[in-house]
Amino acid sequence: MFFPPSARSNARAAAKAAGAPHYFTGLPCPRGHVDGYFVSSNQCRTCSRERQAKAYKDNPGRGAIKASAWRQKNRDKYRIQEWTRSGRPQPTRPEPGICECCGSFDAGGKGTWHLDHCYQTGKFRGWLCNHCNLAIGLLGDDLKGAQCAVSYLRRAEEEHVPSKTENNPRPSCPVG
């Protein structure tokens, strides 16, 4: 027995006004399911699940292909979703297009800037190139590791003073 859509429209309007994603009338859908309806599409939830299961069975790789295409098209949105999902903080400023540690304009690696954050507090620190992100991580992600490296480099520099003809392939650090 099928009930006319007008019986559903009042319940749908009330659910839509309340901001609910679905509503229940107690009336069966045209296929006989007594289940809730989606407010957005006015479709029976059971019919929707059955249709999705059939579509997946008919073409199981389609969802993965669509998801991959969306990730490529919406790279920034996907990165923010992944940061949130993995417990990383939300950045407090947009990507500057320059490494906030060494001043490089090249992100390196896969060509994306790295969100640097404190692992103890979870606080966002800045945007880093691939090299600086790896270096800070390998130094223990704290000041003690960085200070040990600076101390080592100072000792090594005191032992060997380069001549004016030796070229340094790396640019000097903009800090200090």
Secondary structure, DSSP 8 states (H G I E B T S, - for coil): ----HHHHHHHHHHHHHHT-SEE--S---TTS----EETTT--BHHHHHHHHHHHHHH-TTHHHHHHHHHHHHTHHHHHHHHHHHTT----SS---SS-TTT--S---TTS--EEEE-TTT--EEEEE-HHHHHHHHHTTSSHHHHHHHHHHHHHHHHH----TT---SS---S--
